[in-house]
Amino acid sequence: MQFLVLNIVCLLVFSQTLRYAQHREAKDYVVGAVNYVLAAVVSLGALAALAWVRGMPPLYPAGALGAVCGASYFGQFLLILLAYRLAGVGITTAVASMGLLIPILVSWRLWGEPMTAWRWGALALLPVAMLLVRPVRRHVRHLSWKADAILLAAFLNAGLMSTLHKAVGIYAPAEGGSGTFLFFHPQQLAYEAFLFLVAAVCSVAYALGRRGGWGRAELALGSVVGVSNVLGTMFSVVGLSIVAAAVFFPTLTCALVVLSVVVSRLLWDERVTPRQIVGLGLAICIVVMVNL
């Protein structure tokens, strides 16, 4: 469970740094590009160090899965930004968070992970909790078909990314006797290296296409986001090779939501409504239920 706790910490730093970038009015797509470039440098450096010490690990299928996930990472970045404009931050966050239902169901149906009555109950409560804790929108309007389509795509793509994190441990398991390097298996390092390499190429091409400026704020904030991103992704991949998806994802999401609300209240003085308090209480119950 230590990898789950470390993942929560990394994702909390990731989200709050992006929130600070918005506060500083930094270009979000440039921050994203810097983030992926640094993450790629770190992960490729770890893979190169492994190759220097022990020899290059097999790059297939871990590298192929990582490349697909890297494209999915960049696609989710664009989907989220578009969904923010069309549907608002609150509903976008809630819908994207519910994407974790997909890897849980896939892990149960395809890979035989057990689902207890408590886990099924927690899974049923999860959409309710995520909708309750979403931020308040002051100007509520009906969503267009385009907004609905973007939200559906964000939901499905979030599920795809999380499923790939789990799949690499299934289809590219650690080789017997290979040991670990920097606490990670070689196949996991190959997966992450290709993931961030593809995401970096896509995001840099996008930033150059928009001719975004590379100021000191974007570089500094993108570096913090990048380090937390690469560590958070690796902790997620390692954690999912040990902990069942039905335990890992609900615990991660609900704990992250609760901590994000608390930290946002302390740092940004964001108001917490009675509806959100109910949602936070429900999220805590979900964490307890999946761990019974």
N, C-alpha and C positions, 0 to 999 in steps of 0.2 A: 504493500500500500504506500510505501514511501515515494514511489514514482508517481502515484496519483496526487499526493500532496505537493510534490515539486511541480507537477504539471499545473495544478491550480495556481500556485504562486507565479509561475511564468506567464500564464494567460492573464492573470490579474495585472501584472506589470505591462503586458502587451496592450490590453484594453485601455488602461488608464493613461498610458503614454500617448495612444492615439487620441484620447479625449483631450489631453494637454495640447497635442498638435492642432486640434480644432480650435482650442482656446487661443493659441498663438497665431491662428489663421495661416498655418503652414500648408503648402500644397499637398493634399493627402496622397495623390498619385505619385508624387516625387518621394514622399516619405515611404510609400509602399515599395517603390523601386529600390531605394537605398536599403530598406529592410531585407528584400530578397537577395540583393547582391551580397550584402554582408553575410547573410545566412548561407549563401552558396559558397562563399570563401571559407567560412568556418567548417562547413560540412565536407567540402572537397579537401580542405587541409587535413581534417581528421582521417579521411579515406586515404590520402597520399601518405600520411604518417604510418597508417596500418600497412600499406603496400610496401613501404620502405623497411619496416620491421619484420613482417611476416609473409609478404607477397600479396598480390591483389586477390581479393575474394571473388567468387563468381558474380558477375554482374547481371545475370539473368536467372530467375525472373524478378529479383528484387529491384534492379535498376529500371526495368520496364514498368513495374508497378509504380515506382517513384516518379518516373517521367509523366505517366498519366495523372498522378496525383498533383504534380507540379502545375500542369495545365489547368487542372481543376481548381487549384489554389488561386491562380490568377483570374480564372473565370469567375470565381466566387467574389473576388475583390470588385470586379466590375458590376456584378449582379447586385451586390450590397449597396454600392454607391447609387445605382439606378433606382433600386427599391426604396432607398432613403428619400429620394425626390418624389417618387410616385405614391408611396404608401406611408412614409414616415418612419422614424427610427424605431418607435415602439413596436409596431406590428411586424416590421422586418426582423427585429431581434428575436421576437417571440417565435415567428415562423421558422427562421433559420435554426434556432435552438432545437426545435422539434425534429430536425433532420436526424438526430441521434436515434430516433425510433427505427430507422432503416437498418443500421448495422446490428442493432439488438435482435431484430427479427431475422435478419440474414444469418447471424451467428447461431440462432436457435434452430432455424429451418435447415440450413446447409451444413453447419459445422457441429451440430449436436450439443451446443451449450445448454445446460439445464435451465429451465424457467420454473421457479417456485410460485406458489399462489401469491406470496408477498411481492415478488417481482412483477407479476402480471398486474397486481393492484397498483403498484407504483407507476407502471407504464401507462395505465389508464388515467392516473391523476396528473401525469406530467404535462399534457397540453393545457389543462386547466390552470396549473401553477404558472406556466410560462405566459399565458394570456393575462393572468391577474397581475403579474409583476411588471408588465410592460409599462413604459412611461406614458404619461397622459398627453394626449394630443389636444391642443386648444381649438384647432379648426378642423373639426371632423367632417369629412366628405366621403361620398360613396366612391369605392375603388373602381377604376375602369378595368376593362378586360385585359388591357396591357399590364396594369399593375398586378392583377391576379396571376397572369402568366409569368411575370418576373418573380413574384413571390413563390410560385410553384417551382420554378427553376432553381431558386435559392435553396428551397427545402430539399429538393432532390440532389442537388450538387453537394450540399452539406452532408447528406447521407452518404454520398459516394466517397467523399474524402475520408470520412470516419471508417467506412467499410474497407477502404484500401489500407488504412493504418492497421486494421485487424488482419486483412488478407495476407499481408507480407509475412506475418508470423505463421500463417497456414501453408502458403505456397513456397515460401523461401525460409524454411526453418533453419535454426542454427545447426551447423554440421557437428557431428559427434567428435568431441575432443578438440574442437577449434578454439574453445575458451572465449574470453572476452577481451576487448581492447577499449580502454577508457570507460569501462563498465558496460560496454555495448557489444553485441555480436556483430561480426563483420558484415553480414547481410543487412543488418539494420542501418549501418553506416552507408552502405551502397545505396540503399533505398532513399535515405535522406539526402545524400549528395545529388542524385539525379532529380529528386523532387525540387530542391531549391535551385539547381542549375536551370531547369526548364522554366520555373517561375521567374527567375532573375532575367533570363533572355526575353520572356514575354513582357515583363513589367518595364524593363529598360526601353524596349522598342516602343511601347505605348507612351512612356514619358517623353521620349525623343520626338515621337509623332505629334505630341501636344506642345512641344517646345517649352517644357517646364523648366524654370530656373532652379539651380542647385545651390540654395543659400546655406548658411551655417546652421540655421534652425532645422532645415530638412535633413541635413547630414547627421546632426547630433541626435535628433529624435528618431530618425530611421535606423541609426546604429543601435539605440536602446531597444527598439522594436525588433530589430533583426536578431540580436542576441537572445532575447526572450522567446522569439519565434522558433529559432533552431533548437533551443533547449526544450521548449514546450512540446514541439513535435516529436523529438526523440524520446522524451519521457512518456509521451502518449503511446508511441509504438512499442516501447519496452514494457510499459504497464499493461498493454492489451495482450502481450504474449504471456502474461502471468495471471491477470485478473479477467474474469468473465465480462464481456461487453455489457451485459445487463446490470452489472454492478458498477463498472468503471464509468460509463457514460452518464447515467443519471446522477451519480455522486459528483462527478466533475461539473456537470452543467448546473445543478442546483446549488452546490457550494459556491461556484463562481458567481452565480446570480446574486446570492445572499451577500457575499463579500463585496461585490461590485456596488450594490446599493448602499451598503454601510460606508465604503470608502468614498463613493461619490457624494454622500451626505456630508462627510467630514471635509473633503477637499473642495468640492464645488457647490456646497450648500444646496444640493438638489432635494426638493421636497419629496417626502414619502407619504403617499395617501393611505387611507385605511384599506382600500382595495389591495394595494401593494403589500401591506403588512400581512393581510390574509394569505396572499400568494407566497410570501416569504415563509410563513409558518407551514404552508403546505409543502414547500420545497424542502424544508428541514425534515418533515415527515417522510418524504420520498427517499431522502438519503438514508434514514433509519430503516425503512422498509426493504430497500434493495440489499442492505447489509445484514438482514436477519437470516 
